[in-house]
Amino acid sequence: MSASAEVKMQFLFTLRSKGVTDPAVLMAMERVDRAAFVKGIFADRAYQDMPLPISCGQTISQPSIVGIMTQALRISPRDKILEVGTGSGYQAAILSHLARRVYTVDRYKRLVTEAQAIFAAQDITNITTFATDGSHGLPDQAPFDRILLTAAAEDPPGTLLQQLRVGGIMVLPVGQSDAVQSLIRVTRHDSGFDYEELRPVRFVPLLEGLGAD
């Protein structure tokens, strides 16, 4: 059951109050029903601004953080995006309304399968999913205009930086523990990379290898 107009309005008000101000991002978040990505006893909290548990011990991120990360990418309609950490698929679904094509990878095959089913049910056709080690990116599809990591690395992974086109932007949480992390934006130039710290965040760590479903 989709959210009522009143619930949706309150949801968007909360997003704006937390710093999500880009009209295109807000419109994409209004179009994607977060409840479709939350199962069982947590479904009635889908429009609250909080992270919620999903399969494989993972979480669906807090909507305001999803919005802030999406906004930080400065997406244009022709962009090709790599998302590392499919999770529930909620973030990828929002990206799909803003970009030409989204490639999303997760180390848990079960999460990828569940996300694929939701994308199909919502008739989203510009997302390609892979169950693979996201720390290696997708070299066969590179370069990407935008790269988004939904798990924290100690440093921006060099492999992924090399898959970012010149002029491209990567947004990711960086930190050595789950207690102290910063959301950063990396912009690639001809001469190297610019790093911009955006805000403190908390994410699960970026892990190598495939997960046991």
Secondary structure by P-SEA (a helix, b strand, c coil): ccccaaaaaaaaaaaaaaccccaaaaaaaaaccccccccccccccccccbbbbcccccccccaaaaaaaaaaacccccbbbbbcccccaaaaaaaaacccbbbbbbccaaaaaaaaaaaaaaccccbbbbbccccccccccccccbbbbcbbbccccaaaaaaccccbbbbbbbccccccccbbbbbbcccbbbbbbcccccccccccccccc
